[in-house]
Amino acid sequence: MNIKKTATVSILSALTLLVTGCSPSADVSHSFTFDIANSTINHNLSSGSGMVVNNGKLMVVGDDSPWLFSVNNDFKINKKTLIDQFPVNEQNRINYKIKPDFESMTMVNYLNKPYYLVMGSGSKAVLREQAYLMPINGGETQKLSLSNLYAQLHKAANFTQQEKINIEGIASTGNEIFIFNRGNEGKNAIFTMDKNELMSYLEGKTQALPSLKVYQVQLPKINGVQACFSGADYWKDANSMLFTASVEGNNNSSINDGAIQGSFVGVLPLKALANKATIDLIGYTKELKNNGKAIITKAESIAIETQTNKKASGYIVSDNDNGTSQFFTFTIDK
């Protein structure tokens, strides 16, 4: 999908933003350039939070919406597919107290069929511990409980009883699943596991995840507040994870978010995780800036459309807590 250089509905029309490094001590071996453009607001797609590109189609979920949206070249809704029956208000949003909090999605091939896997955040027991396996080529959507999985992740990360799981990103390498925990009421962490093992576990066919690994993560700060993971996608040709992270308020609550302070994008080569239990990602990230000034947006997801081993381009979606979704295009060069 080729995004037009001039967006139809834009708050930064014909703008090109050069994102600069967030840390003067960043290792040059992790350096990359990041350009972001075409900021576009969609007022009919609320709270964009998970996103993938599939055969040129941009597919998006919102954390308080019951639909999976297909978005066209102007970032307008082309089609929407019901994920599950949830009551919506006059703005077509699910009220906060009952929203499933769809914060992440990816594509998986399972039993030789392609699916969209949409996951709740886990920030509320049971209500937000549901996943949906949606056949890409048509068929019945399967609802899966994430309660046991999230309990396992909580235990594996050595979270205290006061710390919570809050899953904001998921990405698949084909054989492996990466799950990103937002550290606003717990810790920033990356969980990895075998894809087929995870799917069998979610379907109740197995009772354990022997391949599960946990990486505790340090991310950069804005005004003394550490960023928290918000989205991810797999850069296959570079064998790396692209991720987004954002800062709002003091990041101590999943209910009272506080003022948005800015966002980051990062490139994590998977080889950097070898033989590690903790990793400092400050040198792998850049803050979203325009002429040295932070872009005040809460980046929620990132999705790659085209790629080589040195360059990737695609889309970022932000949820700025006002019932709309803000879209950008991006290009990364290593």
N, C-alpha and C positions, 0 to 999 in steps of 0.2 A: 504494500500500500504506500503510495507516494503522497505525502502531505503537502498541500499547497503552501507556497512561500508566504502568501498573505491569508491569514485565517479569516473566516467569515465573521465569527463573533470573537473579538479579541480585546483584551485589556492592555496588551503590549504590542499593538499592531506593528508589523514589519520590524520587530525588534530581534536583534541577535545579541545574546549574552555570552560573554566569555567567562567561564568559571575558573577562578584562581585557586591556588593551593591553600589549604587550611592550616598547614603546619610548616614553619620554616625549617624544622628538623627532619622533614620527610626524607626517607631514603630515596636517592635518585633512581635506584633500580626499580622502584615502584611508581615512577613518575608517568603521568599521562596528561593529555589535554582534553578538556571537556567543553563543548559548545552546546548551548541550549537556546531554543528559539520558539517563535510562534505560540506564545501563551494564549490559550483559548478557553473561555468559560462555557461549560454546558450547564444551563439552568434546569434541565429536565432529567439529569442523571445525578442523583444525590450521592455525595460522600464516596466518590471513587476510591477504592482501596486495594483491589486486586486486578491484575491485567496480564494478558498474554497476547502474542500475535500468532495466528494460525493461518498459514497459506494466504497472507496478505490481509487477513481480517483482524481488526483490533477488538478483542473481547474483554469486557470490563464487568466487575461486580462492585457494588457499593455496600458499606457495612450496615446500612439501614434500609436496604432495598431487597425485595423478594425476586428480582430478575437478574438474569445474565444478559448483558447488553452487547450487541454488535454495533460498533461505531464506525461511521464512514470517513471519507477524506477530509470533511470539514468538522470532524469531531462531533457530529450530530448522530442521534440514535437511528440506526438503520433497521434494527429488529431487536425485540426482547423476548426472552424465553423464561417462563416461570420456573424458578428453582424449587419453591415449595409455597404452600398456602400460608401467608401471613397477612393479618389485617394491616391496612395502610391508612394514613390520615389524608387530609385534603391535599397535601403536598406529595402524595404517593410515597411517603416515608413510613417505615415501621417505627412506632414509638419506642423510645429509649429502653424502657423497662422490659420490653419483650423482643428487642431486636436480636437476631442470631449473630450479629457482628462478623459478617463475612470479610475478613481482613486479608486473605491470601488465596491464590489459586495458581495452578500449574496444569500442564498437560502430561498425561502418563499413558503409556501403552501397557495394557494389562490383559493377559490371556488373548493376545493378538488383536486387541481392539483399542482404538484411541478414545480417551476420555478427558474431559475437564474435571479436575479435582478441586472443589471449592471447600474451604475450611473455615469454621468459626474460630474465634480467637482463644477461647478457653478462659476468658477473664471473668465469666460467671459459670458456676457449676451447672452442668446439664444443658441449660439454655444455650450457651455458647460453645458447647462441646459436641457439635454436630458437623459432619462432612457430607458432601453430596458428590457422587460419582455420576457425571452426566455424559452419556455416549455422544461423541462428536458427530457421528453419522446417523443419529436417530436411534430411538429406543427408550426404554424405561430408565428413569433416574433412580439411583440407589442411595438411600439415606444410611449413613454409618455413624455410629457413636464414637466419639474421640475421648470419652471419659477415662478409659483405661490407659490409652496412649498418653494423655496429658499427665495422668498420675505417674506414669513411668518416667516421663521427661522431667517432671518436678523432682522426683527422687534421684534420678541420674545426675541432675545439675546441683544436687545438694542444697536446694532451696530450703529456707526455713519455713515454718508454718505460716509466718506473716507474708512471705514472698509468694507471688502468684505467677502462673503461666499466662503469657499474653502473646500468642503467636501472630506475627504480622507479615511473615514472608515464607514462601515455599518455592523451591525450584528443583527440577529433575534433570539429572545428567543423562538419563536413559536407564542406567543401572542403579543409580543411587539417588536418594531424596535428601535435600538439605532443608531444614526447618529453622527459621530465624525467630528468636524470642525477643520481644521488646522489653527492655529493662526498666520500665517505669515503676513497676511494683515488685520486681525481682532483679534479675541480672540480664544484661545482654549476653546471649548465648546462641551458638549454632549447634544444632543436633544433626547428625548424619546417620543414615541407615540404608540397608539394601531395599530397593524399591519393591521387589516381589515379596520380600519378607514383610514389609510394612503393609502391603495390600492384603496379604493373607491374614495378618494380625487384625486389621480393621474389619475383615469379614468374619472373624471368629474362628478361622481355620487353624491358627496357631496361638499359643499363649505367651510367647516370649519374643524378644528382639535382640538376639545375640550379637548382631552387627552394630548396635547402637553405640555411637560415640558422641561426646560432648566437648565443646570448645568454649571456654569462658573468654569474653571479648572486651577489650577496652576501645572506646570510640572517642572522637574529639569532643570538645566542649564549646558552648557559646555562653558567654557571661557566667562562667563557672558551672554550667549545667551540662552534664554529659548527654550527647546525642543517643537516641535509641533506634534500633532497627525498625524499619517500616516496610520494606519490600525487597525482592530479589529476583534475578533471572540468571540463567546459565549461559555464559559466553562460550559456546562449544569450541569454536576454532582457536580460542586462546586458552582453553581449559581453565577458565576463571569464572568466579561469581561476580556479577554486578549487583550492588546492593544500594538501597537508599536508607538514610537515617535522618531523624528530625528531632528538633528541640522545641518543647512547649512548656511554659510554666516552670516548675521545678522537677517535672517528670516523676513525681512521687505518687501519682494517682492515675488510675485508668478511668475515673469518673469525672473529676474536675481537672481538665487538661491544662487550663491556664493559657496565657497568651502565646501565640506561635512566635518563635524567635528565629527560625531558619532551618535549613536542611543541608544534607551532604549526599554525595554520591561516592561510591568506592568500587575499586577493582581488586578482588582477592584471588590471586593465582592459587589453585588448589594445592599445588606443591608446597605452599607456605604452611599448610596445616600438618605436614608430615611430622610425626613424633612429637606433637605438641598437645598440651591440654589447655593452654591459655595462649592468646595472641593479641598483640597490640596493633590495632588497625588504623591508628592515627596517621601513620605514614602512607596508608593506602587510600586515603580519602581526600576529597576536595569539597569545599563549601560552595554552595550555589551563590554566586555573586554577579553583580552587574557594575562594571567600572569601580570595583573595590567595595561596593555596598551590597550587603546581604539581601538576597531575594526573600522576602518574608512569605514563605509558602511552606506548607506541610506536605512534603513529598511522601506519597504512600505506596507507590509501586513503580517498577521500571520494567520495560519489555523491549526486547531486541527484535528488529525486523531484518536488517541485513548485517553481515559480518564477514570479516577475514580474520586472520590471526593477529592483525595489528590495528584493525579498525572495526567499530560497531556503531550502528545507528538505530534509533527507535524512538520510544515514547516514555514519558513520565506523566503520572497522574497525581494530582494533589487533592486532598480533602481539607479545605480550610474552615471546616466546622460551621458552614453557613448554608448547608443544603445543596450546594453546587459542587461541580468537579472541574478542576483546572488542568488542562492538558498542555504539554510541551513536547517538542521534538528535540532530540539530542544526537550528538556525534561524539564518540570517544576515539582518540588516537593514542596509541602506545609508542 
